[in-house]
């Protein structure tokens, strides 16, 4: 896998899909069934539901500050390459 592919992040899910995940959770469906039905990873389903439980909404909140150019993982890889 190329270095550029590893650094790329996935795009955020549409709010409508996040609302559908929460609706299915509220109706009693498990993470595994929600994940399979909507073709979204289980970890993503879990994090969306956790965010909904914490903040009571699925909307993306504004982030504080400027986003970092490199992730911590990418930064460590760069330092390793330079050494």
Rosetta blueprint (number, residue, H / E / L):
1 X L
2 X L
3 X H
4 X H
5 X H
6 X H
7 X H
8 X L
9 X L
10 X L
11 X L
12 X L
13 X L
14 X L
15 X H
16 X H
17 X H
18 X H
19 X H
20 X H
21 X H
22 X H
23 X H
24 X H
25 X H
26 X H
27 X L
28 X L
29 X L
30 X L
31 X H
32 X H
33 X H
34 X H
35 X H
36 X H
37 X H
38 X H
39 X L
40 X L
41 X L
42 X H
43 X H
44 X H
45 X H
46 X H
47 X H
48 X H
49 X H
50 X H
51 X H
52 X H
53 X H
54 X H
55 X H
56 X L
57 X L
58 X L
59 X L
60 X L
61 X L
62 X L
63 X L
64 X L
65 X L
66 X L
67 X L
68 X L
69 X L
70 X L
71 X L
72 X H
73 X H
74 X H
75 X H
76 X H
77 X H
78 X H
79 X H
80 X H
81 X H
82 X H
83 X L
